[in-house]
Amino acid sequence: MDSEWRPPSRKGERKSPVAILQLSTREHVCILDLLHLSHEALDSFLARLFLDEAIIKTGFAFDGDLRKLRESYPDLRCFHTINSMLNLEDLGIKRSI
């Protein structure tokens, strides 16, 4: 999992919400445009995914992304609880650039 948003271009500029949430499996990649999807459908889909303990969710330093998602979409309950989350940063795995 990974998320993207436009960083502020000027000091004091209003923070941009998370625009993209990237989810992938070994076989598929799903890129969700959070700015244009129905919040009701998005919340339902992601809540089922994030609460399912049988699905291990991984990300690198995803706690920062999750905090930004909560700030961007406080009305969506799906970003408040994620079960079976593995932070690759905690394993000492460094990403290559």
Secondary structure, 3 states (H helix, E strand, C coil): CEEECCCCCCCCCCCCCCCEEEEECCCCEEEEECCCCCHHHHHHHHHHHHHCCCCCEEECCHHHHHHHHHHHCCCCHHHCCCCCEEEHHHHCCCCCC
